Amino acid sequence: MNKTYFKGYIVASLMAISLPIIAEEMSPVSVFGSQDETQQAGSAHFISDNEMKSKGYTDAERVLGRIPGVYSQTEDGYGLRTNIGMRGTSALRTTKINVLEDGVPQGPAIYSNGSMYFFPDVGRMEGVEVLKGPAAIGNGPRTTAGTINFLSRSIPTIDSEGYYSITMGDDGFSRNHTYYGGNIGSVGYVFEYHDYRADGYKNIKGAGNTDAGFDKQTDLVKFSYTPSNSSWNQAFELTSSNTTETSNETYIGLTGTDFQADPFQRYGASSVDQMDNDYHRYIFTHIMQPSANMKITSKLYKTRYSRLWGKSGEMYVDPDGEGTGTLTKVKFSAIDMAGNCAGDTGAELRACNILTNNTAMLGSEYIKRSMGHRDYGMTGVQFVINHDIGNHALEYGYRRHKDYRERHDADYYQKYTINAAGTMSLMPSGNIRGATTTTAAELKDTDASSWHLKDVISAGAFTHTLGIRYEDTEKNDGTNAVPGNAKKDVKDTATMMAASTVYNMGGGQSMFAGFSEGHSPVDAGSAASIEPEKSDNYEIGYRKQSAGSFLEVIAFYNDYSQLIETCLTANGCTGTQGTTTNKGSAEVEGIEFQYKLDNMFAKPQMKGMASHSSVRYPLTISGMLQSSEYTGQNLAINGKSIAYVPDFQLYTSIGMETNDWSIALGAKYHDDTFTDDTNIYRTGKAFIFDLSSGMNIPVNSNGIKNARVFLNVDNLFDKVIVASEHEYGKRPNKPLSVMAGVQFDF
């Protein structure tokens, strides 16, 4: 059947049952709307506060590890710069999915610069929602795969609540997390602080900076006011969140030979790589209920983010190494790291020997450390109206959003020399900062308006969801001195439809099917010939739920008419950084599955009788099988797998627990994944096991309650794989890490 007719047939069939096509933006906090994760016409998952605390994860990759169809490309092992994809979208810099916090885009500039160089402080979150497929049409601007909504600490609704947790672990890891909240009359409040840090698990050559670690701190403050006699049940909330981070990670990997010798070493040239982040976020929320069947949620938000990222990326060398030749620039990405420099000659061979073989630089040679100083900002307002009329749960949403990326790094760099021991030294007069560092640097911005309509229709055993979303953007690209001088008022519009239906078969069983149109905008400054990413996405699934088990199987198919990819240092791209290219058509097909059992060895229980055993044995199995392929006219990549899209995913967890103690062993299979479109570079593959355990301790005095000690182990069997590979070399995953601590409420 022709695809255009097929899409029309699906939408028309569902419209025949109910004419209004009304839709969804984001509810105050939840992206699930009025339905929980087991009722959605599509794949939906919720990770609770208790699960977050018991696992003790700070890395979004591990937090989301049990969610089928959500995958990642490991970078630092601590979750500082996370790469997440889902359902056939590239994981690189999380550019193809929506990442929200409390229903508001996380940023730092979702339209002007989509790459997520700053990721939310996941360890402090109260919960996580994941929504995929047609049901996610209310969240944008990316509609191909789905949305991850992180839930920040909420204000207690009854009495006061406090919590404190301290963790110590390998490689100098430490973590402190505390919050306290309550109510004074009509005013509610919560204060939270989260700090985690480590020395890192890599050893840097040389006698210079040997700190491969990081430190990251976040504070959160919320105040609410709920008038006691409001006829419209009004409520007001103000949120302030601030994060600072200093991390010493690097893109520079190792040659294959050096990786085999010691995967946790770092070349001395990477010792000066450091990123400083400063992030501020403010949200004002107003909620009112003009009638019993209508609720209006309004949000004003503002985000500011600044980062200074100093990193080595190229060197200027004398090809002959005799001090008589003209200096030649060699990018680290041009060195043959995959072939252990066997393919290098001339200047590249000289650069390879300096980088990897402890060859000292001559007096005139130097390594260039780029100083990537960039400021980002977002400001917006969004409204969501939930309106129940008969069997229709309507949701109307509108958002006006502006964001920008402002660079301050034109002619801003440092010159370093390196000796035979791998020690980097700043050269005399090595700080270079031109007079036009800011004025000549790039400034790009976007003004975006979006609205959507969604209607959830209950019709006997069927629940239908119809939705439409509209995006209107105007983008500029220029310099700080002359905004918009390169590209001005570049306009783009897109309309996306979605339709799905759920059939309740009775006995806890249901079937569902859906269609949605995928859209992913291009960054401001992209060539006019580069249009937003477009796709048609289909899914069909089966779900069965009982008192002690849950089973779900979903088949999906993504048909890209044009797939876009961006050239980034993060993926070793050797082209012009930040440029977006159209890779043509592509296809992804796959199956997601999950099975959860509360107790594997539950015994039959007579009515009115207690259970024979207090020990429970929970089981979780989830995974994904998918196949991706470029199908466009570019013969160099036609038939190749899409970069950063794995073929296989499997997660299993088996536990033992009582009301007083628990232990669980989880295993995540990391599939080997190509990291370039020509399928030359790929990651390793292995099962990585994590252990989590805890036991209540009898402390119930001085306001302390629910005290618990815990012991968690990441990568229990110390499996080492190539977690990242591209032109800059190979980098490993995080090794075995033991962490222990205590937590309690007060």
Number of C-alpha atoms within 10 A of each C-alpha: 6 6 10 9 9 12 20 10 12 16 19 14 11 17 16 9 11 18 11 16 21 22 29 32 29 30 24 19 19 18 28 22 20 13 12 13 18 17 17 25 29 26 27 24 20 19 18 14 15 11 14 19 16 19 21 24 20 21 22 23 22 21 19 22 23 25 26 26 28 25 29 24 26 25 22 24 22 21 22 24 20 25 25 26 25 23 29 32 26 25 24 24 24 23 24 29 27 26 26 23 19 20 22 24 21 21 28 27 26 27 29 30 24 22 22 21 17 21 19 24 21 22 22 28 20 18 20 24 22 22 24 24 30 32 32 31 33 30 29 28 25 23 31 33 28 29 28 25 26 27 22 21 21 18 21 16 12 10 9 16 16 19 18 19 20 17 20 19 17 17 15 12 20 19 22 18 20 19 21 20 23 19 19 10 10 11 14 22 22 22 19 21 19 22 21 22 21 21 19 23 22 20 18 21 20 20 13 17 16 20 19 22 21 21 19 19 18 21 19 20 21 22 20 20 18 16 15 11 8 11 11 14 16 19 18 18 19 18 18 16 18 18 20 18 20 20 23 24 23 24 24 26 24 26 25 19 13 20 19 10 10 13 22 21 18 25 21 26 31 26 26 23 22 21 20 18 17 16 21 17 21 18 20 18 19 18 21 18 19 13 11 10 12 16 20 20 21 20 21 19 19 19 22 20 22 21 22 19 20 21 25 26 21 20 25 21 26 22 20 14 18 8 15 10 11 13 18 16 19 20 18 22 18 17 28 20 26 20 13 17 20 12 12 18 14 13 21 23 19 23 31 24 17 23 25 19 15 19 18 18 24 15 10 14 22 25 28 22 25 22 24 18 20 19 20 23 23 25 19 20 19 22 22 25 24 25 19 17 11 9 13 20 22 24 27 22 26 22 22 16 22 23 25 26 23 20 23 22 22 20 17 20 21 21 22 23 22 26 16 15 15 26 22 24 18 16 16 8 8 16 14 14 15 13 11 15 19 22 17 19 20 24 29 27 29 27 20 21 20 22 24 28 25 29 27 27 24 17 13 9 11 16 20 23 29 31 29 22 27 18 20 16 20 19 25 24 26 21 20 20 14 14 17 20 13 14 17 17 14 17 14 16 14 16 15 20 24 30 30 27 24 24 18 18 13 9 9 12 16 21 20 22 23 25 26 29 26 28 25 25 27 26 25 29 25 20 14 12 8 16 18 18 23 23 23 22 26 22 23 20 21 18 24 19 16 11 8 12 16 18 17 20 20 22 18 21 22 26 22 26 17 21 24 21 19 23 16 18 18 19 20 21 17 14 11 11 13 18 17 20 18 16 22 18 21 23 23 22 20 20 21 24 22 21 18 19 19 16 18 16 12 16 10 8 10 8 6 6 7 9 12 10 10 10 18 17 18 20 20 18 20 23 23 24 17 20 17 23 20 25 21 20 11 12 10 11 19 19 16 18 25 29 25 26 28 31 20 20 22 23 22 20 19 17 21 17 18 13 10 13 16 19 19 20 18 23 21 21 17 23 19 20 24 24 27 21 19 15 14 12 19 20 23 18 16 15 17 22 21 22 19 20 20 22 18 18 15 11 13 13 8 7 9 14 18 14 19 20 18 21 21 25 22 22 22 18 14 15 16 18 22 20 22 26 29 25 25 27 26 26 28 26 23 22 20 18 18 18 18 19 19 18 22 20 18 17
